[in-house]
Amino acid sequence: MASTPMILAEGLQKSFGSVTALAGIDVRVESGTVLAVLGRNGAGKTTFVRIVSTLLAPDSGIVRIAGVDAVRDAATVRSVIGLAGQFAAVDEMLTGRENLKLVGRLYGLNKQEARARADEVLERLGLTDAASRLVKTYSGGMRRRLDLGASLTGRPPVLLLDEPSTGLDPRSRAELWSLIEDLVGDGSTLLLTTQYLEEADRLADRVAVVERGKIIAEGTPHELKRRIGGDVLEVRPARPGDLERLARLLRGLGPGEPLADVRAQRVTLPAPERVPTLLAAARRIEEAEIPVADLGVRGPSLDDVFLTLTGTKPLRAVSEPEMRATA
């Protein structure tokens, strides 16, 4: 007999007036695993998380957390979940430690346990030095880390993280990922929405791609990458103005259409025949006298998966300016 999933959603639908946010979402997340939900802004990710976290009622469908109906018994569900939304929700007039101790007490920890857990989370997220400062003196990145820490303080068995690493610097992001991996290793179950492809690739056991309120693909990262047909030819022009010209030039070399990614300044094309496709592309580019900064064949990424499935621009990767941002 199959075990009860920690998160189960069937037929979830939600509309806001004439706008359909969810058009029949089915999700199953087993205990101790991570499901990453990928999608552009407006695809329905946050609406889905708000319903699963009992903050919003669906128009139809069911949601169960650890077997408990999230609509009929929201209070019980809230006692077993930790939620971090897209924006920090902490009390500016308390210190960082006081915020986490308060959350710990709300989870039922005694004073000593709440203090110990708060200090542990503060250390893991690099906030120990600021623990005694009022949150109103924190930077935006520090507040974000504290908000994430609040969702972890009670060690809830189910974590719901809506784009958790947005606004974090590389070190804080890496520490967060490590902490999430530790929690999952200890048995926690995680539902994660993200626009960072490398975040999903590293953390997720399974990935669901959402587009216009529907799941259009689901599987392990490896399974989704295999869907697009193996290796990918990638060309980066030396001049931005040559991007579309390169895309037209490479038509007919592979089983699919070349995709021009303006953000990343590259053209990609499925290349199941690695060497012949690479050589043919190099000949065409040379004959057309288009200078390129890079030309090669690589394995597929989740970025390629999203492009292939939706025909739209890829989700976010961490840019160099963002990586240098101060928390």
Secondary structure, DSSP 8 states (H G I E B T S, - for coil): -----SEEEEEEEEEETTEEEEEEEEEEE-TT-EEEEE--TTSSHHHHHHHHTTSS--SEEEEEETTEETTTTHHHHHTSEEEE-SS----TTSBHHHHHHHHHHHTT--HHHHHHHHHHHHHHTT-GGGTTSBGGGS-HHHHHHHHHHHHHTT--SEEEEESTTTT--HHHHHHHHHHHHHHHHTT-EEEEEESBHHHHHHH-SEEEEEETTEEEEEE-HHHHHHHTTS-EEEEEESSGGGHHHHHHHTTTSSSS--EEETTTTEEEEE-SSHHHHHHHHHHHHHHHT--EEEEEEE---HHHHHHHHHSS---B---HHHHT---
